[in-house]
Amino acid sequence: MSQKGDFGAVRKDIAKLLHQPEYDDGSAGPVLVRLAWHSCGTYDSETDTGGSNGAGMRYEQEGGDPANAGLQHARVFLEPVKEKHAWITYSDLWTLAGVVAIKEMGGPDIPWQGGRTDYVGETKLPPRGRLPDAAQGSDHLRFIFNRMGFSDQEIVALSGAHSLGRCHADRSGFDGPWVNNPTRFSNQYYILLLSLQWRKKKLPSGIEQFTNYDEDSETALMMLPTDMALRNDRAFLPFVELYARNKERFFADFSKVFEKLSELGIVRDADGNITNVDVEFGGYISAPKKPAEPGAPKKNTDDKVGPSEAEPLQKENSRFREKSKL
Ligand code: HEM
């Protein structure tokens, strides 16, 4: 247990858990970045609802949203950190984990401030349907991201996070990584989006994605329809080109836009304290830890998504490893 507010100690423990040889490409980093983004990406500027302040994915309505399929892995990875630093709120932990993971995977420093609180009930949960649908095009991207308050350039910069991780057929229905080294933060996503031949491919599930198969290395890479929209839209394209040729510019812009993402819906006073917390309770409200063991009693825990998220994941991971050996 660290001193309340010692985010430095939490950062160190997040960094330590990134190496996960049994999981995906050997790193928890990409799925932690996705967890951070999805915890923020429900923000609606018009109604000033959603966003990271609250950690709504602890509840079925948000955690069980099909758009969040797979993020239980990220939440379970972080449980030992919550156990050790019980004072931290889930909303701070999930956003900080994304920032730490990006840095550890070779990405930029992203300014991050704590102070978020966890919802104490379900009344403020955002409705489902606010996160992007990868099967759509540019109009949809603008609709989703303008609602959060992002410009065309910011949409393109944020999408560069797809240099990390992969799609999973059993989560989103899409399949495969965007780049050859998916645990290294880079501008490869833009370079490959522009330079490779992308062919539409119908997956067994009926879902369509874009695929490039390299005969020599026998590796397949993928792009989502929304990724291709960045290349095919006249207003998005110049920013894809900019970030493909200028890695430093991408890192600088990504850092700013990810910070903006993590602050959506948050109002701070001059000292950095968040002022729009749940007024009924006030203060830094941290939800109690969820159960660590499969089937642990619900008493004194906060696992509202299911009796335990951990057990089915263990099976899923071993299935993934079996598949990747083939
Ligand atoms: C532009 C709209 C976006 C769409 C439609 C989209 C869609 C998706 C989809 C379908 C997946 C695969 C999920 C799975 O099957 O496991 C994915 C993964 C991922 N996304 Fe996005 N995404 C978008 C924007 C973003 C943003 C803004 C970020 C972060 C800044 C991000 C970070 C990631 C990461 C790191 C992964 C890999 C997760 C893993 O390896 O488990 N995405 N995204």
Residues whose N, C-alpha, C, O or C-beta is under 5 A from the ligand:
A	BS01	HEM	P30 V31 V33 R34 W37 A69 G70 P132 D133 A134 L158 S159 A161 L164 G165 R166 C167 H168 R171 S172 G173 F174 T226
